[in-house]
């Protein structure tokens, strides 16, 4: 069971059983102004037809009975049913028809049987009047349905009847609006009229025709519409006799309608194809009526074909744009504006083509294959991009062409270009990502290939060959990525790749050259540093010439090696000269840096040289100050050598320029006495009172004259002690060698000590005492090391001896006591025990001298 639908006082129950025409179709009715014959007011039931119909419910909702579909298009208040029309188009699949569809509408007085005629002619299900309940308005607004089994797709519009008492005599606005709307959208307009109205001046069809012709003037460049006059309840008068009268009446109405100046003389045939058909009374001659309707129905088959019933179809819009076109027509009509059909056609084409384009853009972006491409391109290069994307674009544009083929060609082409542009805008970021990935991959491949080639070939050859090969690969990748629909400029990406490759080559070249330069600079530094330091340490007149010779030799070797190594780089002459000059400058810098370093240690070097020359003889043996050496001459020689070292270190002499530094230093520092001058403090001119040397540039000065003077003063102060010590050692040595008194002292001692000498001879005991005193004195001399103490001076010697004297005496006495208490040796004692007593006394007597001898040795 289907639900019940109620509309006004009528209720239909939609079931699976198809009702007969006698239960659904009331008898044909006429307008209030022109009543039909009495026989038309009632009709016997008719047999049901083989076709079934659809009914509609309130609000224009579609109700289906078998194949017929209908909906209310515009209600009685003039409100356009947009959603109802959209649903209707989807149900009947109107959008797929293109231009292969026709629109038929019917006009006529109220209750003239319009809906009944349409239901029989097109097998629709429009609501019909129930004659048993009286004459009243049945169709309100405009209803819409699809004809059943008519090719091509035929849409049928049932308009509200004119001259109805419900709207009143003065309310004709909706009649004109609906008539204009029907003329704008219809290919065929049925004018339903009674046969007895033909030839009558006040017939109900004359206001209707006047309305049709008046609104026709509001269409700019209207298309030629077929007006099919349907003469209802035709009498016995032949149609051939009625048609001229009808056409004459139509012409009179046309002539009487006010026209714009442009159409003053325009004939009716320019606007309408007038056709006339007659139908017998449905109520009185139902079978004949059915046969005539069936014959008329055949004329609607293929109505849009050449020679068909439909008129000019220049202004027709494709079926997919019918809904929007109808809405815009009704909107303009409601605003009481004139309709410009060509402009309207372009407008509909513009809107619909744009909608189709937007749908294709949305379809393209939602395409799974495109999304996979887009996602993959975020990370890496995708091979075959151009071919695959071109296929997607072709498919999208082909779908657009199929859907928009029936719209205005200019609009369609323009919107196609816009669609193509939008699609390409969507694709362009992905394409740019692809080209960036291709450029990155090509650059990485170049780097890898270039590194391998450098191990086999020269730098310039490897760079040139790798660049050519990789750019060719890039061109192939660009060709693979190119899209057939557009020729995007790839030169910028290629130029950027070239710049990247060139930048990498320059970077690698700079690194390699830097490594080469560093290598030869290191070799040059190693070859110069230690020899220069050694030469500066042994400073002499030949030091700087030797350094210059060394620098030239080693620099030439390094430059030759670097020049050979740079040959594979194919550098320009200026760059090559710059690098070689840089290497030469590095050699000079090494020498200058080493000279500055040694100049900072010049005082230490001077003292070492002075110490070496002063403390060692010509055979490099330590010098012993015996008193025969000339300390003053030795000091002067050592200081002169130190001064030469200072003069050597005072300036850098890598160029063969002469200077007077040594002479100046010698004059100012070593040669202290000048002719006619006895005191340097009163000299009027000091050659070292300056911050620069004569004929020596400031940048080559290592030690200024003032600094030399200060260093020399410090040098003398620190070496003065060494000279003093040498003099003291020499004097001490002289004293040690001259310990005997002078001869006169010896003669005086011999004369004055003659009596004491004789006394000693007379008394030998004194000799023993003197001998003991001598031994004790000798022991004190050795223990106190008096000779060494007096080398440090008289007063220091006396102070040192005063502190050591008493401990030394006590030590000697203690050792003597210990020696006296020591027993004889065991072997000696055992021998004495074995000897006889007499011999023991002899041995004892002989042992006493032995004890004295041992005591003397101990004291010594």
C-alpha positions in Angstrom: 0.0 0.0 0.0 1.1 3.5 -0.8 0.3 6.4 1.5 -2.8 8.6 0.9 -2.3 12.1 -0.5 -4.8 14.9 0.1 -5.1 18.0 -2.0 -8.0 20.3 -1.2 -11.2 18.3 -1.0 -9.8 15.4 -2.9 -8.0 12.4 -1.5 -6.2 9.8 -3.7 -5.0 6.4 -2.4 -2.1 5.2 -4.4 -2.2 1.4 -4.7 -0.8 -1.2 -6.8 -4.0 -1.4 -8.8 -4.2 1.1 -11.6 -7.5 3.0 -11.7 -9.5 3.4 -14.9 -9.9 6.6 -16.8 -13.5 6.7 -15.9 -12.6 6.8 -12.2 -10.0 9.5 -12.7 -11.0 11.8 -15.5 -14.0 14.0 -15.0 -15.8 15.2 -18.1 -14.4 18.0 -20.2 -15.5 21.4 -18.9 -15.7 24.9 -20.4 -15.1 28.3 -19.1 -17.6 30.4 -17.3 -17.8 32.9 -20.1 -18.6 30.4 -22.7 -20.6 27.3 -21.6 -20.2 24.1 -23.4 -23.1 22.1 -24.8 -25.3 20.3 -22.2 -24.1 17.0 -23.5 -20.6 17.8 -22.3 -21.6 18.2 -18.7 -21.9 14.5 -18.1 -20.2 11.6 -19.5 -20.6 7.9 -19.1 -17.8 5.9 -17.6 -15.1 5.0 -20.1 -13.0 1.9 -20.3 -9.6 2.1 -18.8 -6.6 2.5 -21.1 -3.6 0.3 -21.1 -1.4 3.1 -19.7 -1.1 3.9 -16.0 -0.4 7.3 -14.6 1.1 9.1 -11.6 -0.6 11.3 -9.1 0.8 14.2 -7.2 0.5 15.2 -3.6 0.3 18.6 -1.8 3.2 21.0 -2.3 4.2 19.6 -5.6 5.8 16.5 -4.3 6.3 13.8 -6.9 4.0 10.7 -6.6 4.7 7.8 -8.9 2.3 5.5 -10.6 4.2 3.4 -13.0 6.2 5.7 -15.4 4.6 9.2 -15.1 6.4 11.9 -13.1 5.0 15.3 -12.2 5.6 18.2 -9.8 4.3 21.7 -9.2 6.7 24.2 -10.8 5.2 27.5 -9.7 2.5 27.8 -7.0 -0.4 30.1 -7.1 1.5 32.8 -5.3 4.2 32.8 -7.9 6.8 31.0 -5.8 9.2 28.9 -7.9 9.6 25.3 -6.6 13.4 25.0 -7.0 13.9 21.8 -5.0 10.9 20.2 -6.6 12.3 20.9 -10.1 15.7 19.6 -9.1 14.3 16.4 -7.8 12.1 16.0 -10.9 15.1 16.5 -13.2 17.1 13.8 -11.2 14.1 11.4 -11.4 13.7 11.7 -15.1 17.5 12.1 -15.7 16.9 15.2 -17.7 20.5 16.3 -17.5 21.6 13.4 -19.7 19.3 14.6 -22.6 21.5 17.5 -23.8 19.5 19.4 -26.4 17.3 16.3 -27.2 14.2 17.4 -25.3 11.1 19.4 -26.0 8.8 21.5 -23.8 5.1 21.6 -24.4 2.7 24.0 -22.5 -1.0 24.5 -22.7 -3.0 27.7 -22.3 -6.7 28.2 -22.2 -9.7 29.4 -20.2 -10.3 27.9 -16.8 -12.3 24.7 -16.7 -11.8 24.2 -20.4 -10.4 20.7 -20.1 -6.7 21.5 -20.4 -5.5 19.0 -17.8 -7.8 16.3 -19.2 -6.4 16.8 -22.7 -2.8 16.6 -21.5 -3.5 13.5 -19.5 -5.0 11.8 -22.6 -2.4 13.2 -25.0 0.7 12.7 -23.0 -0.6 10.2 -20.4 0.3 12.5 -17.5 -1.5 12.6 -14.2 -2.5 16.3 -13.8 -5.4 16.9 -11.5 -8.8 17.2 -13.2 -11.9 19.0 -12.2 -14.8 17.0 -10.7 -17.8 18.2 -12.7 -20.2 16.8 -10.2 -19.0 19.2 -7.6 -19.4 22.3 -9.8 -17.0 24.3 -11.9 -14.1 25.8 -10.0 -10.4 26.4 -10.3 -8.5 23.1 -10.4 -5.0 23.9 -11.5 -3.2 26.6 -9.5 0.1 28.0 -10.7 2.0 25.9 -13.2 2.5 22.1 -13.0 5.2 20.1 -14.7 5.3 16.5 -15.9 7.1 14.2 -18.2 5.2 12.7 -21.2 5.0 9.0 -21.2 6.7 7.0 -24.1 7.3 10.0 -26.3 10.7 10.5 -27.9 12.7 12.6 -27.4 12.0 13.5 -23.7 9.0 15.8 -23.7 8.2 18.0 -20.7 4.6 19.1 -20.3 3.5 22.3 -18.5 -0.1 22.7 -17.3 -0.8 26.4 -16.8 -3.5 27.9 -14.6 -6.6 28.7 -16.6 -7.3 32.3 -17.6 -10.5 34.2 -16.9 -11.1 32.5 -13.6 -13.4 34.0 -11.0 -11.0 33.1 -8.2 -8.5 35.7 -9.3 -11.1 38.2 -10.3 -11.6 40.4 -13.4 -8.7 42.8 -12.7 -6.1 40.4 -11.5 -4.5 39.4 -14.8 -0.9 39.8 -13.7 -0.3 36.1 -13.1 -1.9 35.2 -16.4 0.5 37.4 -18.3 3.5 36.2 -16.3 2.7 32.6 -16.8 2.0 33.2 -20.5 5.4 34.9 -20.9 7.1 32.2 -19.0 5.5 29.5 -21.2 6.5 31.3 -24.4 10.1 31.7 -23.1 10.6 28.0 -22.3 8.2 26.1 -24.6 8.8 24.8 -28.0 5.1 24.1 -28.6 2.2 26.0 -27.0 -1.2 24.5 -27.1 -4.1 27.0 -27.2 -7.2 25.1 -25.9 -10.4 26.7 -27.3 -14.0 25.8 -28.0 -15.2 25.3 -31.5 -18.3 27.5 -31.0 -15.9 30.5 -30.0 -14.6 30.6 -33.6 -15.9 33.7 -35.3 -17.4 35.3 -32.2 -16.2 38.7 -31.2 -16.4 38.2 -27.5 -15.1 34.7 -27.3 -13.0 33.6 -24.4 -10.0 32.9 -26.5 -9.6 36.5 -27.8 -8.3 37.9 -24.4 -6.0 34.9 -24.2 -4.5 35.5 -27.7 -4.2 39.2 -27.0 -2.2 38.4 -23.8 0.0 36.0 -25.7 0.8 38.5 -28.4 1.4 41.3 -25.9 3.9 39.4 -23.8 5.6 38.2 -27.0 6.7 41.8 -27.6 8.6 41.6 -24.3 11.0 39.0 -25.7 14.1 40.4 -27.4 14.9 38.4 -30.5 12.3 35.7 -29.6 12.6 32.3 -31.1 9.9 31.1 -33.4 7.3 29.2 -31.3 4.6 26.7 -32.6 1.1 27.8 -31.6 -1.1 24.7 -31.9 -4.7 25.7 -31.6 -6.8 22.7 -30.4 -10.4 23.2 -31.3 -12.4 21.2 -28.8 -15.9 19.7 -29.4 -15.6 20.2 -33.1 -19.0 20.4 -34.8 -20.0 19.1 -38.2 -18.4 22.1 -39.9 -15.3 20.9 -41.7 -12.0 21.9 -40.2 -11.0 23.3 -43.6 -13.8 25.9 -43.2 -13.0 26.7 -39.6 -9.3 27.2 -40.0 -9.4 30.3 -42.3 -11.9 32.0 -40.0 -9.6 31.2 -37.0 -6.5 32.5 -38.8 -8.3 35.7 -39.8 -9.3 36.2 -36.2 -5.7 35.6 -35.1 -4.4 38.0 -37.6 -6.8 40.7 -36.5 -5.7 40.2 -32.9 -2.1 40.4 -34.0 -2.7 43.6 -35.9 -4.4 45.2 -33.0 -1.7 44.5 -30.5 0.6 47.5 -29.9 4.1 46.7 -31.1 7.6 48.3 -30.7 8.7 50.4 -33.5 11.1 47.7 -34.7 8.2 45.3 -35.2 5.6 47.6 -36.6 5.5 45.8 -40.0 6.6 42.3 -38.7 4.2 39.6 -39.8 2.9 37.0 -37.4 4.8 34.3 -39.2 8.1 35.7 -38.0 7.1 34.9 -34.4 4.8 31.9 -34.6 4.1 28.7 -36.6 0.3 28.5 -36.4 -1.1 25.0 -36.5 -4.8 24.1 -36.1 -6.2 20.7 -35.0 -9.7 19.7 -34.1 -10.9 17.2 -31.6 -14.4 15.7 -31.2 -16.3 15.9 -27.9 -14.8 13.6 -25.3 -18.1 13.0 -23.6 -20.2 12.4 -26.7 -17.7 10.7 -29.0 -15.2 9.3 -26.7 -13.9 6.6 -29.1 -13.4 9.1 -31.9 -11.8 11.5 -29.4 -9.4 8.8 -28.3 -8.5 8.1 -31.9 -7.9 11.8 -32.7 -5.8 12.2 -29.6 -3.8 9.2 -30.5 -3.2 10.6 -34.0 -2.2 14.0 -32.5 0.1 12.2 -30.1 2.0 10.8 -33.1 2.8 14.3 -34.2 4.7 14.9 -30.9 7.0 12.0 -31.6 10.4 13.4 -32.7 8.9 16.8 -32.5 12.4 18.5 -32.6 13.6 16.8 -35.7 13.7 18.8 -38.9 10.2 19.3 -40.2 8.9 18.3 -36.7 6.1 20.1 -34.8 8.6 22.2 -32.7 9.5 25.6 -33.9 12.8 27.4 -34.0 15.2 26.0 -31.3 17.9 28.6 -31.5 17.3 29.8 -27.9 17.0 26.4 -26.3 19.3 25.7 -23.5 20.8 22.2 -22.7 18.7 20.1 -20.5 21.3 20.3 -17.6 20.7 24.1 -17.5 16.9 23.9 -17.7 16.4 24.4 -14.0 18.6 27.4 -13.7 17.3 28.9 -16.9 13.7 28.5 -15.8 14.5 30.1 -12.4 16.1 33.1 -14.1 13.2 33.4 -16.6 10.7 33.5 -13.8 12.9 35.9 -11.7 13.1 38.4 -14.6 9.3 38.0 -15.3 8.4 38.6 -11.7 10.6 41.7 -11.7 8.4 42.9 -14.7 11.5 43.1 -16.9 11.7 42.3 -20.6 13.4 39.0 -21.5 16.5 39.1 -23.7 16.6 35.5 -24.8 20.0 35.5 -26.5 21.5 37.2 -23.4 19.6 34.7 -21.3 21.0 31.8 -23.3 24.5 33.1 -22.8 23.9 33.7 -19.1 22.6 30.2 -18.6 25.5 28.8 -20.6 27.9 30.8 -18.5 26.4 29.6 -15.2 26.0 26.0 -16.2 29.4 25.8 -17.8 31.0 27.3 -14.7 29.1 24.8 -12.5 30.2 21.9 -14.7 33.8 23.3 -14.6 33.7 23.6 -10.8 32.3 20.0 -10.6 35.2 18.8 -12.7 37.7 20.7 -10.6 36.3 19.1 -7.5 36.3 15.7 -9.2 39.9 16.2 -10.2 41.0 17.1 -6.7 39.1 14.2 -5.2 40.6 11.8 -7.8 42.5 9.1 -5.9 45.2 8.8 -8.5 45.8 12.5 -8.4 46.0 12.5 -4.6 48.5 9.7 -4.7 50.6 11.7 -7.2 50.3 14.8 -5.0 51.3 12.9 -1.9 54.2 11.2 -3.6 55.5 14.4 -4.9 55.9 15.8 -1.5 58.8 13.5 -0.9 60.5 12.5 -4.2 60.5 12.6 -7.9 57.8 10.6 -9.7 58.6 9.1 -13.1 56.0 9.3 -15.9 54.4 12.4 -14.2 53.7 14.3 -17.5 52.0 11.4 -19.3 49.8 10.4 -16.4 48.8 13.9 -15.5 48.1 14.7 -19.1 45.8 11.6 -19.2 43.9 12.8 -16.1 43.5 16.3 -17.5 42.3 14.9 -20.8 39.7 12.8 -19.1 38.5 15.7 -17.0 38.3 18.0 -20.0 36.6 15.4 -22.1 33.9 14.9 -19.4 33.4 18.7 -19.4 33.1 18.7 -23.2 30.5 16.0 -23.1 28.4 17.7 -20.5 28.7 21.3 -21.9 28.5 20.4 -25.6 25.0 21.8 -26.1 25.7 25.2 -24.5 26.7 28.3 -26.3 30.0 27.6 -28.1 31.7 30.9 -27.2 30.8 30.5 -23.5 31.6 26.8 -23.6 35.0 27.4 -25.1 35.7 30.3 -22.7 34.8 28.2 -19.6 36.8 25.3 -21.0 39.8 27.5 -21.0 39.0 28.6 -17.5 38.6 25.0 -16.4 41.9 24.1 -18.0 43.6 27.1 -16.4 42.2 26.1 -12.9 43.3 22.5 -13.4 46.7 23.6 -14.5 46.9 25.9 -11.4 46.2 22.8 -9.3 48.8 20.8 -11.1 51.4 23.6 -11.2 52.5 23.3 -7.5 53.0 19.6 -8.0 54.8 20.2 -11.2 57.1 22.7 -9.5 57.7 20.2 -6.7 58.5 17.6 -9.3 61.0 19.9 -11.0 62.6 20.8 -7.7 63.0 17.1 -6.9 64.4 16.5 -10.4 66.8 19.4 -9.9 67.9 18.1 -6.5 68.3 14.6 -7.7 70.3 15.8 -10.7 72.5 17.9 -8.5 73.1 15.0 -6.1 73.9 12.7 -9.1 76.3 15.3 -10.4 78.1 15.5 -7.0 78.5 11.8 -6.8 79.6 11.4 -10.4 82.0 14.4 -10.1 83.7 13.0 -7.0 84.3 9.7 -8.8 85.5 11.4 -12.0 88.1 13.4 -10.0 89.8 10.2 -9.0 90.4 9.4 -12.7 90.5 12.7 -14.6 91.6 16.2 -14.2 89.4 18.7 -12.5 88.3 20.8 -15.5 87.7 17.8 -17.7 85.7 16.0 -15.0 83.6 19.1 -14.3 82.9 19.7 -18.0 82.0 16.0 -18.8 79.8 15.5 -15.7 78.0 18.8 -16.3 77.1 17.9 -19.9 75.9 14.3 -19.0 73.8 15.4 -16.1 72.2 18.3 -17.9 71.2 15.9 -20.7 69.6 13.7 -18.0 67.8 16.7 -16.6 66.4 17.5 -20.1 65.1 14.0 -20.4 63.5 14.2 -17.0 62.0 17.5 -17.9 60.6 16.1 -21.1 59.1 13.2 -19.1 57.5 15.7 -16.7 56.1 17.9 -19.3 52.3 18.1 -19.6 50.7 18.0 -23.0 48.1 20.7 -22.3 50.6 23.4 -21.5 54.2 24.3 -22.2 55.6 25.5 -18.9 58.9 27.3 -19.1 61.6 25.0 -17.6 64.5 27.4 -18.3 64.4 28.9 -14.9 64.7 25.5 -13.2 67.5 24.5 -15.6 69.3 27.8 -15.0 69.0 27.3 -11.3 70.4 23.8 -11.7 73.3 25.2 -13.8 73.9 27.8 -11.0 73.9 25.0 -8.4 76.3 22.9 -10.4 78.6 25.8 -11.1 78.5 26.8 -7.4 79.4 23.2 -6.4 82.2 23.1 -8.9 83.5 26.5 -7.7 83.2 25.2 -4.1 85.0 22.0 -4.8 87.6 23.8 -6.9 88.2 26.3 -4.0 88.5 23.4 -1.6 90.9 21.5 -3.8 93.0 24.6 -4.5 93.0 25.4 -0.8 94.2 21.9 0.0 96.9 22.2 -2.7 98.0 25.6 -1.4 98.0 24.4 2.1 100.0 21.3 1.2 102.7 23.3 -0.6 102.6 26.0 2.1 103.1 23.4 4.7 106.0 22.0 2.8 107.5 25.4 2.4 107.0 26.2 6.1 108.7 22.9 7.0 111.6 23.6 4.6 112.1 27.2 6.0 111.2 27.3 9.7 114.0 25.2 11.2 116.8 26.3 8.9 115.9 30.0 9.3 115.8 29.6 13.1 119.3 27.9 13.0 120.7 30.7 10.7 119.3 33.4 13.0 120.7 31.7 16.0 124.2 31.7 14.5 123.8 35.3 13.4 126.7 36.7 11.3 127.2 38.8 8.3 126.2 35.9 6.1 123.0 35.1 7.9 120.5 37.1 5.8 122.2 36.3 2.5 122.0 32.6 3.4 118.3 33.1 4.4 117.6 34.8 1.1 119.2 32.0 -0.8 117.3 29.4 1.2 114.0 31.3 0.6 114.6 31.6 -3.1 115.5 27.9 -3.5 112.6 26.5 -1.4 110.1 29.0 -2.8 111.0 28.0 -6.4 110.6 24.4 -5.6 107.2 24.9 -4.0 106.0 27.2 -6.8 107.0 24.7 -9.4 105.1 21.9 -7.7 102.0 24.0 -7.2 102.0 25.2 -10.8 102.2 21.6 -12.0 99.4 20.5 -9.7 97.2 23.4 -10.9 97.5 22.5 -14.6 94.5 20.2 -14.4 92.3 23.0 -13.1 92.7 25.0 -16.3 92.7 28.3 -14.3 92.9 31.6 -15.9 96.2 33.3 -15.9 95.3 35.9 -13.3 94.0 33.3 -10.8 97.1 31.2 -11.3 99.4 34.1 -10.8 97.5 35.1 -7.7 97.9 31.7 -6.1 101.6 31.5 -7.0 102.1 34.9 -5.6 100.2 33.9 -2.5 102.6 31.0 -2.1 105.7 33.2 -2.5 104.3 35.7 0.0 103.7 32.8 2.4 107.4 31.9 2.2 108.4 35.4 3.0 105.8 35.5 5.8 107.3 32.3 7.3 110.7 33.9 7.3 109.4 37.2 8.7 107.3 35.4 11.3 110.3 33.3 12.4 112.4 36.4 12.5 109.9 38.2 14.7 109.7 35.2 16.9 113.5 35.1 17.3 113.5 38.8 17.8 111.3 38.4 20.8 114.0 36.1 22.3 117.0 38.1 21.3 118.0 38.9 24.8 118.2 35.3 25.7 120.1 34.6 22.5 122.5 37.4 23.3 123.2 36.1 26.8 123.6 32.5 25.5 126.1 33.7 22.9 128.0 35.8 25.5 128.0 33.0 28.0 129.3 30.6 25.3 132.1 32.8 24.1 133.0 34.0 27.5 132.9 30.7 29.5 134.5 28.5 26.8 137.7 28.6 24.9 138.3 28.2 21.2 138.0 24.4 21.5 134.7 24.8 23.3 136.2 23.6 26.5 135.2 25.2 29.8 137.5 28.1 30.5 139.7 27.9 33.7 140.6 31.3 35.1 144.3 30.7 35.9 145.2 34.3 35.9 146.8 34.4 32.5 143.6 35.2 30.6 142.7 38.7 29.4 139.2 39.0 30.8 138.7 42.4 29.3 139.5 41.3 25.8 137.4 38.2 26.2 134.4 40.2 27.5 134.7 42.7 24.5 134.8 39.8 22.0 131.8 38.2 23.6 129.9 41.4 23.7 130.8 42.2 20.1 129.4 38.8 19.1 126.2 39.5 21.0 126.0 43.0 19.4 126.2 41.4 16.0 123.4 39.0 16.9 121.4 42.1 18.0 122.2 43.9 14.8 121.2 40.8 12.8 117.9 40.5 14.5 117.1 44.3 14.4 115.6 44.2 10.9 114.4 41.9 8.2 116.8 41.8 5.2 115.1 39.7 2.6 115.9 42.3 0.0 119.5 43.1 -0.9 119.4 46.5 0.6 122.3 47.9 2.6 121.9 49.3 6.0 124.1 50.7 8.8 122.5 49.0 11.8 125.7 47.0 12.7 127.9 50.1 12.5 125.5 52.1 14.4 125.2 49.6 17.2 128.9 49.0 17.2 129.6 52.7 17.5 127.0 53.3 20.1 127.3 50.2 22.3 130.7 48.5 21.9 133.2 51.3 20.9 132.7 53.3 24.1 135.7 55.6 23.6 135.7 58.1 20.7 138.5 60.5 19.8 138.2 63.6 21.8 135.5 62.2 24.0 136.2 60.8 27.5 132.6 60.5 28.8 129.6 59.1 26.8 127.2 61.0 29.1 128.3 64.3 27.7 128.0 63.3 24.0 125.8 65.7 22.2 124.3 63.0 19.8 123.0 59.5 20.6 122.5 57.4 17.4 120.1 55.1 19.2 117.8 57.9 20.2 115.3 57.1 17.4 112.3 54.9 16.7 113.5 53.8 13.2 116.7 52.8 11.4 118.2 54.7 8.6 117.3 53.3 5.2 115.1 50.5 6.8 111.3 50.7 6.3 109.1 50.5 9.4 107.5 47.2 8.3 110.9 45.5 8.1 112.0 46.8 11.5 112.0 44.1 14.2 113.8 46.0 17.0 113.9 49.8 17.0 117.1 51.7 18.0 115.5 52.7 21.3 114.6 49.1 22.0 118.2 48.0 21.1 119.6 50.5 23.6 117.3 49.2 26.3 118.1 45.6 25.5 121.8 46.3 25.6 121.5 47.9 28.9 119.6 45.0 30.3 122.1 42.6 28.6 125.1 44.3 30.2 123.4 44.3 33.6 122.7 40.6 33.5 126.1 39.6 32.2 128.1 41.9 34.5 127.9 39.3 37.3 129.5 36.7 35.1 132.4 39.0 34.3 132.8 39.9 38.0 132.8 36.2 39.0 135.5 35.5 36.4 137.7 38.3 37.8 137.2 37.0 41.3 138.0 33.5 40.3 141.1 34.7 38.5 142.3 36.6 41.7 141.5 33.6 43.9 143.5 31.4 41.6 146.4 33.8 41.9 146.3 33.7 45.6 146.2 30.0 45.7 149.2 29.7 43.5 151.3 32.2 45.5 151.0 30.8 49.1 154.8 31.1 50.0 155.9 34.4 51.6 158.3 36.6 49.7 162.1 36.0 49.7 162.8 38.8 52.1 160.3 37.3 54.5 162.1 34.0 54.2 165.5 35.6 54.9 164.1 37.5 57.9 162.6 34.3 59.3 165.9 32.5 58.9 167.9 35.2 60.7 165.3 35.8 63.4 164.4 32.1 63.9 168.0 30.8 64.1 167.9 30.5 67.9 164.5 28.7 67.8 165.9 26.3 65.2 168.9 25.5 67.4 166.6 24.9 70.3 164.7 22.4 68.3 167.8 20.6 67.4 168.9 20.4 70.9 165.5 19.2 72.2 163.8 16.8 69.7 160.7 16.7 71.9 159.7 20.0 70.4 159.8 18.4 67.0 157.2 15.9 68.0 155.0 18.7 69.4 155.4 20.8 66.3 154.7 17.7 64.2 151.4 17.1 66.2 150.5 20.8 65.9 151.2 20.5 62.1 149.0 17.5 61.8 146.2 19.1 63.7 146.5 22.3 61.6 146.5 20.3 58.5 143.4 18.4 59.6 141.7 21.8 60.4 142.7 23.2 56.9 141.2 20.2 55.2 138.1 19.9 57.3 137.2 23.7 57.0 138.2 23.9 53.3 139.8 27.3 54.1 141.1 27.9 50.6 137.7 27.6 49.1 136.1 29.8 51.7 138.6 32.6 51.1 137.7 32.5 47.4 134.4 34.2 48.3 136.2 37.1 50.0 137.8 37.8 53.4 134.8 38.8 55.4 132.5 36.0 54.2 135.4 33.6 54.8 135.9 34.7 58.4 132.2 34.6 59.2 131.9 31.1 57.7 135.0 29.8 59.5 133.9 31.2 62.9 130.7 29.2 62.7 132.5 26.0 61.6 135.6 26.2 63.9 134.3 24.8 67.2 132.2 21.9 65.7 135.2 20.9 63.6 137.6 20.8 66.7 135.1 18.8 68.7 134.7 16.3 65.8 138.5 15.8 65.5 138.9 15.3 69.3 136.0 12.8 69.4 137.5 10.8 66.5 140.9 10.8 68.3 139.3 9.4 71.5 137.5 6.7 69.6 140.7 5.7 67.8 142.6 5.5 71.0 140.1 3.2 72.7 139.8 0.8 69.7 141.4 -2.7 70.6 144.1 -4.2 68.5 143.1 -6.4 65.7 142.3 -10.0 66.6 145.0 -11.5 64.5 147.6 -9.2 66.1 146.5 -10.1 69.6 146.5 -13.9 68.8 150.1 -13.6 67.6 151.2 -11.9 70.7 149.6 -14.6 72.8 151.5 -17.3 71.0 154.9 -15.6 71.3 157.1 -16.0 74.3 157.0 -13.3 77.0 160.4 -12.0 76.1 159.4 -11.5 72.6 156.1 -9.9 73.6 157.9 -6.9 75.1 159.8 -6.5 71.9 156.6 -6.6 69.9 155.0 -4.2 72.4 157.8 -1.8 72.0 157.6 -2.0 68.3 153.8 -1.5 68.4 154.1 2.0 69.8 155.5 3.6 66.6 152.7 1.9 64.7 150.1 3.6 66.9 151.7 7.0 66.4 151.7 6.4 62.6 148.0 5.5 62.6 147.2 8.5 64.7 149.0 10.7 62.2 147.2 9.2 59.3 143.9 9.7 61.1 144.7 13.4 61.8 145.7 14.0 58.2 
